[in-house]
Amino acid sequence: MFNKFQALADRQLSGATLTRQDALAVLTSSDDQLLDVVAAAARLRRAHFANTVKVNYLVNLKSGLCPEDCTYCSQRLGSAAQILKYTWLKTDETLKQAATGVAAGASRVCLVASGKSPSDRDVERVAGMVEGLKEQHPGVEVCACLGILKDGQAERLKACGVDAYNHNLNTSEEMYKEICSTHEFSDRVRTVEHAKNAGLSPCSGLIVGMGESNDDLIDAIFALRELGSDSIPVNFLMPFDGTPLEGTWLLTPAQCVRILAAVRFACPDVEIRMAGGREMHLRTLQPLALNIANSLFLGDYLTSEGQPGEADLEMIADAGFTILGSATSTPGGVPQDDGDSGPSGHVAAGAQPAIRRRGAGTELAPNA
């Protein structure tokens, strides 16, 4: 029997470029076609990444107090979300937090700081952190996410050992003015281009579930493809109370899978990360989504808690995948962990994001 999604996978494996019509077919596929979509996308994922999952670990260097007005963000100007707020972590605390993620299997540490744009002093501060991190963990990749870069800053980050730079496009150029007024879509594109020109691996992705149309979503995916993003994190809106998008619940688990599949078909050989909000929106379909995405964040996010890190690692192993670069693991594939990561379980539909109260900026151990 002819299967149009397998035929689409055949074309992509032969080097074809995904068309708008094909992308729309994936996004509008029916529930009884969902496994066909996953099976076809999984062929592309395994052709380029086999059965590995790249584990990434976030360290929030500076939380809250941002002058930007991005409607989706708990750290935005005027946010009433009761998140942790603190200024820059000290270098030793940053290294301590990063080491926790590395010990749990992370091969990339993502250093993130709130704000529109870093000062040169901020870049030097991060450079010291990166040099210390690389000294302690020479094989670990470092991705920085510090906002809109000024001339010379990408080059300085590259020189100190940063491997990648993250700056998400988030949505389509057409929709961007609806979610932010303090900078423009073009500013984001320009920053990714600066990073790329400096020799940093460009990491840029999406936030879905903000009310975008399928056309907006396709525009954004194709913009990322044109930009040449090496890594595409797909974030699912976490509608924090106290932000303009509080109470916004527009996604189903199946639609989240379709969105990941559309990104995979458009960018077959790119690292695709199921990122923030996956527990809230993919829920019990997270293991299925690993057949499309080949990357995830371990444990907690910037201002919210994820599922226990131990549960993430068990999910990877139970789904038949292995952690990229993992050297020490149990026979079942889960790295040894003598700590208590807390109860496992999925977030109920419509639940509020759990505010992060552990890890960076607190006295409590991080979730990893």
Residue frames as qw, qx, qy, qz and C-alpha x, y, z in Angstrom:
[[0.000, 0.888, 0.459, 0.000, 0.00, 0.00, 0.00],
 [0.381, 0.558, -0.036, 0.736, 1.31, 3.46, -0.90],
 [0.469, -0.714, -0.341, 0.391, 2.34, 5.53, 2.11],
 [0.317, 0.875, 0.067, 0.360, 2.84, 9.20, 1.25],
 [0.382, -0.882, 0.270, -0.051, 4.95, 9.87, 4.33],
 [0.797, -0.240, 0.448, 0.328, 7.35, 7.03, 3.55],
 [0.616, 0.590, 0.297, 0.430, 7.53, 8.38, 0.00],
 [0.035, -0.975, 0.072, -0.209, 8.32, 11.78, 1.49],
 [0.645, -0.640, 0.387, 0.156, 11.09, 10.22, 3.59],
 [0.807, 0.190, 0.391, 0.400, 12.48, 8.57, 0.44],
 [0.378, 0.831, 0.131, 0.387, 12.65, 11.96, -1.27],
 [0.295, -0.923, 0.222, -0.111, 14.34, 13.61, 1.73],
 [0.786, -0.377, 0.424, 0.246, 16.89, 10.80, 1.98],
 [0.705, 0.404, 0.358, 0.459, 17.64, 11.42, -1.70],
 [0.382, -0.156, 0.021, 0.911, 18.43, 15.04, -0.96],
 [0.006, 0.663, 0.531, 0.527, 15.13, 16.72, -1.87],
 [0.022, 0.097, -0.313, 0.945, 14.07, 20.03, -0.31],
 [0.041, 0.499, 0.820, -0.277, 10.83, 19.94, 1.64],
 [0.028, -0.404, -0.395, -0.825, 8.05, 21.99, 0.04],
 [0.324, -0.123, 0.331, -0.878, 5.36, 24.01, 1.80],
 [0.767, -0.052, -0.315, -0.557, 2.75, 21.57, 0.55],
 [0.710, 0.023, -0.686, 0.158, 4.61, 18.62, 2.06],
 [0.140, 0.123, -0.599, 0.779, 5.17, 20.45, 5.36],
 [0.517, -0.111, 0.101, -0.843, 1.47, 21.28, 5.56],
 [0.792, -0.031, -0.529, -0.303, 0.59, 17.64, 4.88],
 [0.502, 0.028, -0.731, 0.461, 2.66, 16.60, 7.91],
 [0.064, -0.065, 0.442, -0.893, 1.16, 19.28, 10.17],
 [0.617, 0.022, 0.032, -0.786, -2.42, 18.48, 9.14],
 [0.418, 0.077, -0.894, -0.139, -2.12, 14.68, 9.12],
 [0.713, -0.433, -0.204, -0.512, -4.87, 12.83, 10.94],
 [0.550, -0.544, 0.557, -0.301, -4.56, 10.97, 14.21],
 [0.944, 0.047, 0.324, -0.049, -4.79, 7.63, 12.43],
 [0.714, 0.626, -0.155, 0.273, -1.78, 8.70, 10.31],
 [0.303, -0.892, 0.315, -0.118, 0.34, 9.73, 13.30],
 [0.776, -0.359, 0.486, 0.181, 2.36, 6.52, 13.53],
 [0.749, 0.504, 0.267, 0.337, 2.98, 6.66, 9.76],
 [0.141, 0.943, -0.128, 0.272, 4.36, 10.18, 10.20],
 [0.539, -0.725, 0.428, -0.028, 6.57, 9.10, 13.11],
 [0.878, -0.024, 0.420, 0.227, 7.86, 6.01, 11.28],
 [0.620, 0.681, 0.138, 0.366, 8.80, 8.07, 8.23],
 [0.054, -0.931, 0.244, -0.264, 10.48, 10.84, 10.24],
 [0.755, -0.531, 0.383, 0.037, 12.30, 8.19, 12.30],
 [0.872, 0.298, 0.196, 0.336, 14.01, 6.93, 9.15],
 [0.326, 0.821, -0.111, 0.454, 15.59, 10.37, 8.69],
 [0.467, -0.798, 0.297, -0.238, 16.52, 10.62, 12.36],
 [0.876, -0.288, 0.366, 0.123, 18.22, 7.22, 12.40],
 [0.767, 0.535, 0.080, 0.346, 19.96, 7.77, 9.06],
 [0.253, 0.779, -0.214, 0.533, 21.78, 10.77, 10.51],
 [0.264, -0.628, 0.487, -0.547, 21.91, 10.09, 14.28],
 [0.433, 0.046, -0.898, 0.068, 21.41, 6.32, 14.64],
 [0.568, -0.584, -0.570, -0.107, 19.96, 5.51, 18.09],
 [0.443, -0.077, -0.394, 0.802, 21.79, 8.23, 20.04],
 [0.179, -0.902, -0.361, -0.155, 20.27, 11.03, 22.11],
 [0.390, 0.368, -0.267, 0.800, 22.32, 14.13, 22.83],
 [0.451, -0.717, -0.490, 0.207, 21.85, 15.31, 26.40],
 [0.218, 0.567, -0.065, 0.792, 22.13, 19.05, 27.06],
 [0.466, -0.551, -0.556, 0.412, 22.22, 20.77, 30.43],
 [0.050, 0.821, 0.167, 0.544, 21.13, 24.34, 31.19],
 [0.467, -0.365, -0.403, 0.697, 22.78, 26.66, 33.68],
 [0.027, 0.895, 0.336, 0.294, 20.89, 29.92, 34.21],
 [0.546, 0.105, -0.248, 0.793, 23.65, 32.43, 34.90],
 [0.052, 0.081, 0.222, -0.970, 21.34, 35.39, 35.54],
 [0.033, -0.452, -0.884, -0.112, 17.62, 34.99, 36.16],
 [0.025, -0.833, -0.533, 0.147, 14.80, 37.48, 35.64],
 [0.209, -0.757, 0.000, 0.619, 15.12, 41.27, 35.55],
 [0.466, 0.166, 0.575, 0.652, 15.06, 41.40, 31.74],
 [0.126, 0.452, 0.054, -0.882, 14.19, 44.69, 29.97],
 [0.161, -0.001, -0.748, -0.644, 12.60, 42.88, 27.01],
 [0.552, 0.074, 0.332, -0.761, 8.82, 42.47, 26.69],
 [0.327, 0.094, -0.872, -0.353, 8.58, 39.04, 25.01],
 [0.658, -0.275, -0.021, -0.700, 5.04, 37.91, 25.81],
 [0.888, -0.047, -0.445, -0.101, 5.93, 34.25, 26.36],
 [0.562, 0.289, -0.572, 0.523, 8.72, 34.81, 28.87],
 [0.614, -0.672, -0.400, 0.104, 8.55, 34.58, 32.67],
 [0.579, -0.320, -0.078, 0.746, 11.64, 36.81, 32.88],
 [0.262, 0.600, 0.375, 0.656, 10.15, 39.65, 30.81],
 [0.028, 0.135, -0.209, 0.968, 9.76, 43.27, 31.79],
 [0.525, -0.171, 0.051, -0.832, 6.67, 43.52, 33.99],
 [0.617, -0.078, -0.770, -0.140, 6.34, 39.79, 34.57],
 [0.558, -0.513, 0.297, -0.580, 4.45, 38.90, 37.72],
 [0.906, 0.015, -0.423, -0.011, 5.58, 35.26, 37.57],
 [0.580, -0.756, 0.272, -0.134, 7.09, 34.28, 40.92],
 [0.886, 0.314, -0.232, 0.249, 10.35, 33.02, 39.48],
 [0.699, -0.449, -0.009, 0.556, 13.83, 33.08, 40.99],
 [0.316, 0.919, -0.019, 0.236, 15.54, 36.41, 40.40],
 [0.672, -0.592, 0.175, 0.409, 19.28, 36.82, 40.84],
 [0.281, 0.872, -0.342, -0.208, 22.21, 38.54, 39.21],
 [0.631, 0.519, -0.576, -0.033, 25.27, 36.79, 37.79],
 [0.945, -0.318, -0.028, 0.071, 26.43, 33.52, 39.32],
 [0.266, -0.776, 0.547, 0.167, 30.02, 33.37, 40.49],
 [0.506, 0.496, -0.667, -0.232, 32.36, 31.28, 38.36],
 [0.023, -0.218, 0.946, -0.241, 32.79, 28.55, 40.99],
 [0.548, 0.243, 0.585, -0.546, 29.02, 28.17, 41.34],
 [0.658, 0.528, -0.238, -0.482, 28.64, 27.99, 37.55],
 [0.345, 0.430, -0.832, -0.060, 31.25, 25.25, 37.36],
 [0.268, -0.045, 0.863, -0.425, 29.58, 23.35, 40.19],
 [0.661, 0.381, 0.305, -0.570, 26.20, 23.47, 38.43],
 [0.592, 0.555, -0.465, -0.354, 27.70, 22.45, 35.09],
 [0.069, 0.366, -0.923, 0.101, 29.55, 19.51, 36.66],
 [0.543, 0.111, 0.683, -0.477, 26.25, 18.06, 37.87],
 [0.736, 0.520, 0.033, -0.433, 24.90, 17.92, 34.34],
 [0.410, 0.593, -0.682, -0.126, 28.11, 16.52, 32.89],
 [0.202, -0.253, 0.906, -0.274, 28.19, 13.78, 35.55],
 [0.639, 0.273, 0.561, -0.451, 24.64, 12.79, 34.53],
 [0.639, 0.255, 0.657, 0.309, 25.59, 12.36, 30.87],
 [0.316, 0.911, 0.136, -0.227, 25.36, 15.82, 29.30],
 [0.713, 0.089, 0.284, 0.634, 27.76, 16.37, 26.40],
 [0.190, 0.522, 0.160, 0.816, 26.77, 20.02, 26.02],
 [0.250, -0.556, -0.514, 0.604, 26.38, 22.66, 28.72],
 [0.139, 0.690, 0.392, 0.592, 24.26, 25.69, 27.83],
 [0.313, -0.333, -0.359, 0.813, 25.16, 28.89, 29.67],
 [0.013, 0.688, 0.541, 0.484, 22.21, 31.29, 29.55],
 [0.197, -0.310, -0.371, 0.853, 21.74, 34.82, 30.90],
 [0.174, 0.806, 0.564, -0.044, 18.65, 37.01, 30.73],
 [0.144, -0.678, 0.082, 0.716, 18.83, 40.42, 29.07],
 [0.605, 0.755, 0.081, -0.240, 18.64, 42.06, 25.67],
 [0.681, 0.627, -0.262, 0.274, 22.34, 42.20, 24.94],
 [0.785, -0.435, -0.141, 0.418, 25.53, 41.50, 26.91],
 [0.018, -0.962, 0.257, 0.086, 28.05, 44.21, 27.69],
 [0.599, 0.550, -0.551, 0.186, 31.68, 43.53, 26.86],
 [0.213, -0.471, 0.697, -0.497, 32.22, 43.07, 30.61],
 [0.845, -0.023, 0.326, -0.423, 29.51, 40.40, 30.62],
 [0.857, 0.437, -0.269, -0.047, 31.21, 38.60, 27.75],
 [0.273, 0.572, -0.680, 0.369, 34.50, 38.64, 29.66],
 [0.549, -0.316, 0.570, -0.524, 32.73, 37.24, 32.72],
 [0.937, 0.174, 0.139, -0.268, 31.32, 34.38, 30.66],
 [0.627, 0.601, -0.486, 0.098, 34.70, 33.84, 29.01],
 [0.096, -0.516, 0.744, -0.414, 36.23, 33.12, 32.41],
 [0.767, -0.063, 0.464, -0.439, 33.48, 30.64, 33.18],
 [0.882, 0.426, -0.116, -0.165, 33.98, 28.88, 29.85],
 [0.391, 0.624, -0.642, 0.213, 37.73, 28.62, 30.28],
 [0.353, -0.367, 0.732, -0.453, 37.23, 27.05, 33.72],
 [0.856, 0.137, 0.296, -0.401, 34.58, 24.68, 32.42],
 [0.781, 0.535, -0.317, -0.059, 36.76, 23.55, 29.52],
 [0.107, 0.588, -0.741, 0.305, 39.68, 22.99, 31.88],
 [0.521, -0.184, 0.703, -0.447, 37.58, 20.72, 34.08],
 [0.721, 0.319, 0.599, -0.140, 35.66, 19.02, 31.24],
 [0.085, -0.478, 0.513, 0.708, 37.73, 19.31, 28.05],
 [0.117, 0.137, 0.887, 0.425, 35.45, 17.08, 26.00],
 [0.136, 0.657, 0.682, -0.293, 32.22, 18.93, 26.77],
 [0.208, 0.501, 0.390, 0.744, 30.68, 21.38, 24.32],
 [0.091, -0.481, -0.422, 0.763, 29.67, 24.82, 25.57],
 [0.108, 0.616, 0.543, 0.561, 26.76, 26.77, 24.10],
 [0.123, -0.252, -0.331, 0.901, 26.26, 30.39, 25.16],
 [0.020, -0.679, -0.622, -0.388, 22.94, 32.25, 25.07],
 [0.328, -0.364, -0.302, 0.818, 23.38, 35.88, 26.09],
 [0.250, 0.803, 0.332, -0.428, 21.07, 37.82, 23.80],
 [0.578, 0.802, 0.096, 0.118, 21.74, 40.07, 20.83],
 [0.749, -0.266, 0.116, 0.595, 25.47, 40.26, 20.13],
 [0.134, 0.948, -0.112, -0.266, 27.44, 43.39, 19.29],
 [0.663, 0.658, -0.339, 0.108, 30.42, 43.54, 16.95],
 [0.252, 0.581, -0.696, 0.339, 33.36, 41.47, 18.15],
 [0.594, -0.368, 0.513, -0.499, 31.51, 39.63, 20.91],
 [0.973, 0.146, 0.021, -0.180, 30.95, 36.43, 18.95],
 [0.641, 0.555, -0.454, 0.273, 34.65, 36.34, 18.11],
 [0.147, -0.562, 0.620, -0.527, 35.58, 36.76, 21.78],
 [0.829, -0.168, 0.342, -0.410, 33.26, 33.91, 22.76],
 [0.917, 0.353, -0.187, 0.008, 34.80, 31.69, 20.10],
 [0.374, 0.639, -0.549, 0.389, 38.32, 32.55, 21.30],
 [0.358, -0.477, 0.610, -0.522, 37.58, 31.55, 24.91],
 [0.063, -0.105, 0.992, -0.024, 36.28, 28.12, 23.92],
 [0.595, 0.325, 0.406, -0.613, 32.54, 28.53, 23.28],
 [0.322, 0.024, 0.866, 0.382, 31.42, 26.00, 20.67],
 [0.026, 0.537, 0.728, 0.426, 27.89, 27.18, 19.85],
 [0.086, 0.085, 0.247, -0.961, 25.64, 30.18, 20.26],
 [0.038, 0.522, 0.851, 0.041, 21.89, 30.00, 20.83],
 [0.184, 0.280, 0.119, -0.935, 19.47, 32.70, 19.73],
 [0.334, 0.389, 0.858, 0.024, 16.02, 31.42, 18.80],
 [0.088, -0.187, -0.431, -0.879, 13.94, 32.88, 15.99],
 [0.258, 0.160, 0.684, -0.664, 10.93, 31.63, 17.99],
 [0.512, 0.574, 0.590, -0.244, 8.25, 32.19, 15.34],
 [0.545, 0.545, 0.422, 0.478, 7.68, 33.63, 11.87],
 [0.258, 0.026, 0.020, 0.966, 8.79, 37.11, 10.88],
 [0.263, -0.479, -0.446, -0.709, 5.14, 38.00, 10.26],
 [0.631, -0.617, -0.460, -0.100, 4.06, 36.98, 13.76],
 [0.595, -0.018, -0.413, 0.689, 7.10, 38.32, 15.60],
 [0.030, -0.356, 0.084, -0.930, 5.70, 41.79, 16.16],
 [0.659, -0.488, -0.306, -0.483, 2.81, 40.20, 18.09],
 [0.854, -0.370, -0.315, 0.184, 5.12, 38.64, 20.68],
 [0.598, -0.394, -0.069, 0.695, 7.79, 41.32, 21.12],
 [0.244, 0.939, 0.194, 0.143, 8.11, 45.08, 20.60],
 [0.387, -0.859, 0.244, 0.231, 11.55, 45.76, 22.09],
 [0.205, -0.463, 0.692, 0.514, 13.51, 44.23, 19.23],
 [0.697, 0.438, -0.162, -0.543, 12.81, 42.85, 15.75],
 [0.968, 0.119, 0.221, 0.004, 12.98, 39.50, 14.02],
 [0.636, 0.695, -0.212, 0.261, 15.87, 40.83, 11.93],
 [0.214, -0.771, 0.520, -0.299, 17.90, 41.44, 15.11],
 [0.826, -0.249, 0.490, -0.127, 17.66, 37.75, 15.91],
 [0.875, 0.456, 0.095, 0.136, 18.63, 36.68, 12.41],
 [0.311, 0.842, -0.334, 0.287, 21.58, 39.05, 12.48],
 [0.470, -0.650, 0.553, -0.227, 22.86, 37.66, 15.79],
 [0.919, 0.008, 0.394, 0.013, 22.74, 34.07, 14.52],
 [0.713, 0.661, -0.031, 0.232, 24.62, 35.18, 11.42],
 [0.044, -0.853, 0.450, -0.260, 27.24, 36.96, 13.57],
 [0.717, -0.417, 0.545, -0.123, 27.75, 33.77, 15.58],
 [0.909, 0.301, 0.275, 0.092, 28.00, 31.65, 12.45],
 [0.504, 0.808, -0.172, 0.251, 30.49, 34.02, 10.80],
 [0.232, -0.778, 0.528, -0.250, 32.67, 33.88, 13.94],
 [0.414, 0.298, -0.860, 0.017, 32.90, 30.10, 13.67],
 [0.369, -0.061, 0.722, -0.582, 30.34, 29.29, 16.37],
 [0.032, -0.259, -0.930, -0.259, 27.83, 26.55, 15.64],
 [0.336, -0.181, -0.049, -0.923, 24.46, 28.29, 15.16],
 [0.091, -0.321, -0.918, 0.215, 21.73, 27.04, 17.50],
 [0.291, 0.068, 0.029, -0.954, 18.31, 28.56, 16.81],
 [0.029, -0.263, -0.963, -0.058, 14.81, 27.22, 17.26],
 [0.319, -0.444, -0.484, -0.684, 11.14, 27.73, 17.93],
 [0.212, 0.111, 0.713, -0.658, 8.50, 28.31, 20.56],
 [0.286, -0.238, -0.720, -0.586, 5.20, 26.75, 19.50],
 [0.289, -0.542, -0.772, 0.163, 1.74, 27.04, 21.01],
 [0.129, -0.327, -0.211, 0.912, 1.58, 30.85, 21.00],
 [0.445, 0.659, 0.385, -0.470, -1.33, 31.04, 18.57],
 [0.013, 0.475, -0.601, -0.643, 0.71, 30.75, 15.40],
 [0.827, 0.374, 0.032, -0.418, -0.94, 29.40, 12.23],
 [0.896, 0.033, 0.364, 0.252, 0.45, 26.48, 10.26],
 [0.552, 0.751, 0.039, 0.360, 1.72, 29.02, 7.72],
 [0.211, -0.896, 0.328, -0.214, 3.57, 30.86, 10.49],
 [0.797, -0.404, 0.445, 0.051, 5.07, 27.61, 11.67],
 [0.838, 0.348, 0.272, 0.319, 6.22, 26.64, 8.19],
 [0.274, 0.903, -0.110, 0.312, 7.67, 30.12, 7.62],
 [0.435, -0.790, 0.412, -0.129, 9.66, 29.81, 10.85],
 [0.877, -0.141, 0.431, 0.156, 10.93, 26.30, 10.08],
 [0.721, 0.567, 0.184, 0.354, 11.99, 27.32, 6.59],
 [0.024, 0.945, -0.218, 0.242, 13.71, 30.43, 7.98],
 [0.647, -0.593, 0.480, 0.020, 15.75, 28.18, 10.29],
 [0.868, 0.200, 0.374, 0.257, 16.60, 25.96, 7.34],
 [0.475, 0.811, 0.032, 0.341, 17.75, 28.96, 5.30],
 [0.261, -0.896, 0.313, -0.176, 19.76, 30.28, 8.26],
 [0.661, 0.377, -0.625, 0.171, 21.62, 26.98, 8.46],
 [0.543, -0.594, 0.399, -0.440, 20.95, 26.27, 12.12],
 [0.367, 0.306, -0.876, 0.068, 22.97, 23.24, 13.26],
 [0.153, -0.229, -0.875, 0.399, 20.73, 22.69, 16.27],
 [0.335, -0.376, -0.306, -0.808, 17.01, 23.44, 16.48],
 [0.009, 0.159, 0.818, -0.553, 15.42, 23.42, 19.94],
 [0.336, -0.440, -0.550, -0.625, 11.64, 23.13, 19.74],
 [0.013, 0.045, 0.641, -0.766, 10.10, 24.72, 22.84],
 [0.250, -0.551, -0.730, -0.318, 6.44, 24.27, 23.75],
 [0.142, -0.601, 0.077, -0.783, 4.90, 27.32, 25.39],
 [0.399, -0.326, -0.732, 0.445, 4.87, 27.22, 29.18],
 [0.113, -0.698, -0.304, -0.638, 2.06, 29.70, 29.99],
 [0.359, -0.119, -0.584, 0.719, 3.30, 31.16, 33.27],
 [0.194, -0.861, -0.468, 0.046, 0.79, 33.03, 35.40],
 [0.308, -0.790, 0.019, 0.530, 1.78, 36.67, 35.38],
 [0.241, -0.222, 0.565, 0.757, 2.68, 36.78, 31.67],
 [0.453, 0.306, -0.139, -0.826, 0.51, 37.91, 28.74],
 [0.579, 0.144, -0.697, -0.397, 0.15, 34.33, 27.50],
 [0.225, -0.103, 0.847, -0.471, -0.95, 32.84, 30.82],
 [0.619, 0.284, 0.553, -0.480, -3.73, 30.30, 30.36],
 [0.556, 0.556, -0.387, -0.481, -2.79, 29.67, 26.71],
 [0.532, -0.159, 0.832, 0.012, -3.22, 25.95, 26.02],
 [0.608, 0.554, -0.150, -0.549, -3.43, 25.35, 22.27],
 [0.323, 0.457, -0.810, -0.172, -1.36, 22.20, 21.74],
 [0.949, -0.164, 0.086, -0.256, -2.15, 18.50, 21.94],
 [0.604, -0.461, 0.609, 0.228, 0.51, 15.83, 22.40],
 [0.728, 0.355, 0.529, 0.253, -0.15, 14.53, 18.87],
 [0.360, 0.921, 0.078, 0.128, 0.23, 18.00, 17.36],
 [0.322, -0.827, 0.441, 0.134, 3.53, 18.44, 19.17],
 [0.710, -0.106, 0.638, 0.278, 4.73, 15.22, 17.53],
 [0.592, 0.679, 0.379, 0.210, 3.62, 16.50, 14.12],
 [0.050, 0.987, -0.150, -0.016, 5.52, 19.75, 14.66],
 [0.504, -0.583, 0.595, 0.227, 8.71, 17.88, 15.54],
 [0.715, 0.224, 0.612, 0.253, 8.20, 15.72, 12.45],
 [0.425, 0.883, 0.179, 0.085, 7.77, 18.77, 10.22],
 [0.156, -0.893, 0.406, 0.116, 11.09, 20.14, 11.51],
 [0.640, -0.284, 0.679, 0.221, 12.76, 16.77, 10.91],
 [0.676, 0.515, 0.488, 0.201, 11.45, 16.52, 7.33],
 [0.253, 0.966, -0.013, 0.052, 12.62, 20.09, 6.62],
 [0.019, 0.804, -0.572, 0.161, 16.04, 19.61, 8.25],
 [0.956, -0.042, -0.272, -0.104, 16.81, 15.87, 8.11],
 [0.773, 0.149, -0.388, 0.479, 20.44, 16.06, 9.26],
 [0.029, -0.606, 0.266, -0.749, 20.07, 18.73, 11.96],
 [0.228, -0.127, -0.813, 0.521, 20.07, 18.15, 15.73],
 [0.409, -0.507, -0.319, -0.688, 16.44, 18.58, 16.80],
 [0.164, 0.042, -0.752, 0.637, 15.87, 19.08, 20.51],
 [0.419, -0.657, -0.543, -0.314, 12.57, 18.56, 22.29],
 [0.275, 0.273, -0.386, 0.837, 13.06, 21.39, 24.70],
 [0.123, 0.020, 0.535, -0.835, 11.17, 23.45, 27.28],
 [0.607, 0.107, 0.146, -0.774, 7.59, 22.42, 27.96],
 [0.456, 0.160, -0.815, -0.319, 7.89, 18.88, 26.60],
 [0.072, -0.122, -0.913, 0.382, 6.65, 17.39, 29.86],
 [0.302, 0.358, 0.408, -0.784, 3.58, 19.65, 29.81],
 [0.559, 0.476, -0.144, -0.663, 2.60, 19.19, 26.17],
 [0.500, 0.291, -0.782, -0.231, 4.06, 15.92, 24.82],
 [0.712, -0.360, 0.365, -0.481, 3.38, 14.27, 28.17],
 [0.800, -0.158, 0.578, -0.031, 3.23, 10.47, 27.71],
 [0.797, 0.588, 0.110, 0.081, 4.24, 10.80, 24.04],
 [0.133, -0.875, 0.444, 0.142, 7.75, 11.95, 24.96],
 [0.588, -0.277, 0.722, 0.238, 9.29, 8.49, 24.27],
 [0.650, 0.564, 0.492, 0.133, 7.53, 8.38, 20.89],
 [0.223, 0.972, -0.048, -0.059, 8.93, 11.82, 20.09],
 [0.443, -0.643, 0.556, 0.286, 12.47, 10.53, 20.65],
 [0.697, 0.230, 0.611, 0.297, 12.03, 8.68, 17.38],
 [0.387, 0.846, 0.232, 0.284, 12.02, 12.11, 15.71],
 [0.107, -0.933, 0.277, -0.202, 14.07, 14.35, 17.99],
 [0.851, 0.135, -0.383, 0.334, 17.62, 13.28, 18.80],
 [0.315, 0.246, -0.401, 0.824, 18.30, 15.72, 21.63],
 [0.433, -0.763, -0.428, -0.216, 16.82, 17.00, 24.89],
 [0.055, -0.639, 0.429, -0.636, 17.53, 19.14, 27.93],
 [0.562, -0.170, -0.771, 0.248, 18.15, 17.09, 31.05],
 [0.313, -0.397, -0.601, 0.619, 16.24, 18.04, 34.19],
 [0.011, 0.788, 0.412, -0.457, 15.18, 21.63, 34.82],
 [0.425, 0.686, 0.289, 0.515, 14.88, 24.66, 32.57],
 [0.258, 0.440, -0.177, 0.841, 15.72, 28.31, 33.18],
 [0.281, -0.281, 0.329, -0.856, 12.88, 29.24, 35.51],
 [0.841, -0.123, 0.011, -0.527, 10.76, 26.07, 35.66],
 [0.466, -0.351, 0.810, -0.065, 11.29, 22.49, 36.76],
 [0.591, 0.250, -0.632, -0.434, 11.35, 19.61, 34.34],
 [0.941, -0.245, -0.150, -0.179, 10.70, 16.01, 35.17],
 [0.653, -0.638, 0.383, 0.138, 13.36, 14.37, 37.35],
 [0.226, 0.694, -0.627, -0.272, 16.67, 13.91, 35.58],
 [0.334, -0.179, 0.925, -0.040, 16.63, 10.23, 36.50],
 [0.623, 0.473, 0.553, -0.288, 13.28, 9.88, 34.71],
 [0.443, 0.778, -0.266, -0.358, 14.74, 11.50, 31.58],
 [0.024, 0.534, -0.835, -0.132, 17.59, 9.01, 31.53],
 [0.466, 0.091, 0.861, -0.184, 15.27, 6.07, 32.14],
 [0.612, 0.634, 0.246, -0.403, 13.02, 7.25, 29.31],
 [0.326, 0.711, -0.540, -0.311, 15.93, 7.32, 26.90],
 [0.112, -0.312, 0.943, 0.003, 17.03, 3.82, 27.86],
 [0.520, 0.262, 0.740, -0.337, 13.51, 2.34, 27.93],
 [0.601, 0.683, 0.065, -0.410, 12.83, 3.67, 24.43],
 [0.911, 0.183, 0.253, 0.270, 15.89, 1.80, 23.13],
 [0.386, 0.857, -0.133, 0.314, 18.22, 4.79, 22.72],
 [0.758, -0.238, -0.206, 0.572, 21.69, 5.47, 24.07],
 [0.148, -0.951, -0.040, 0.268, 23.18, 8.72, 25.38],
 [0.634, 0.697, -0.130, 0.309, 25.64, 10.29, 22.98],
 [0.286, 0.657, -0.478, 0.508, 29.14, 10.18, 24.43],
 [0.707, -0.579, 0.203, -0.353, 28.13, 8.45, 27.66],
 [0.372, 0.494, -0.770, 0.159, 31.05, 6.51, 29.11],
 [0.008, 0.059, -0.891, 0.450, 29.57, 5.13, 32.33],
 [0.637, -0.135, -0.156, -0.743, 26.18, 3.50, 32.51],
 [0.620, -0.137, 0.698, -0.332, 24.37, 0.64, 34.10],
 [0.292, 0.054, 0.897, 0.327, 23.58, -2.51, 32.04],
 [0.285, 0.692, 0.658, -0.086, 20.19, -0.94, 31.29],
 [0.397, 0.525, 0.277, 0.700, 21.83, 2.19, 29.89],
 [0.256, -0.914, -0.171, -0.265, 20.99, 4.59, 32.71],
 [0.345, 0.526, -0.497, 0.597, 23.99, 6.35, 34.30],
 [0.527, -0.331, -0.679, 0.390, 24.52, 5.51, 37.95],
 [0.153, -0.581, 0.034, -0.799, 22.84, 7.98, 40.31],
 [0.400, -0.209, -0.786, 0.422, 22.88, 7.57, 44.05],
 [0.098, 0.036, 0.264, -0.959, 20.88, 10.75, 44.65],
 [0.222, 0.544, 0.776, -0.229, 17.15, 11.21, 45.05],
 [0.090, 0.114, 0.413, 0.899, 15.81, 12.99, 41.97],
 [0.411, 0.155, 0.287, -0.851, 12.31, 13.18, 43.38],
 [0.623, 0.310, 0.681, -0.226, 9.12, 11.55, 42.17],
 [0.113, -0.034, 0.679, 0.725, 8.68, 10.82, 38.49],
 [0.278, 0.617, 0.709, -0.200, 5.50, 11.33, 36.49],
 [0.261, 0.383, 0.448, 0.765, 4.04, 13.49, 33.74],
 [0.074, 0.183, 0.243, -0.950, 2.56, 16.95, 34.08],
 [0.304, 0.556, 0.758, -0.155, -1.22, 17.03, 33.83],
 [0.225, 0.497, 0.466, 0.697, -2.79, 18.92, 30.93],
 [0.188, -0.825, -0.268, -0.460, -3.54, 22.50, 31.92],
 [0.687, -0.578, -0.223, 0.381, -1.23, 22.47, 34.95],
 [0.029, 0.985, -0.171, 0.003, 0.85, 25.54, 35.72],
 [0.647, 0.477, -0.473, 0.360, 4.62, 25.33, 35.17],
 [0.755, -0.570, -0.209, 0.247, 6.41, 24.34, 38.35],
 [0.079, 0.950, -0.248, 0.171, 8.64, 27.27, 39.32],
 [0.764, 0.222, -0.458, 0.397, 12.27, 26.22, 39.70],
 [0.473, -0.830, 0.150, -0.255, 13.36, 26.38, 43.36],
 [0.847, -0.357, 0.308, 0.245, 16.54, 24.31, 43.15],
 [0.753, 0.335, 0.217, 0.523, 19.87, 24.42, 41.39],
 [0.400, 0.276, 0.017, 0.874, 21.44, 27.67, 40.17],
 [0.161, -0.505, -0.006, -0.848, 20.70, 30.63, 42.41],
 [0.763, -0.514, -0.072, -0.386, 19.58, 28.47, 45.36],
 [0.277, -0.580, 0.732, -0.228, 21.13, 26.41, 48.16],
 [0.859, 0.042, 0.440, -0.258, 19.49, 23.21, 46.89],
 [0.428, -0.204, 0.768, 0.431, 21.04, 20.56, 44.66],
 [0.416, 0.355, -0.354, -0.759, 20.10, 20.75, 40.99],
 [0.843, 0.194, 0.405, -0.296, 17.91, 18.24, 39.19],
 [0.426, 0.617, -0.597, -0.285, 20.11, 16.06, 37.03]]
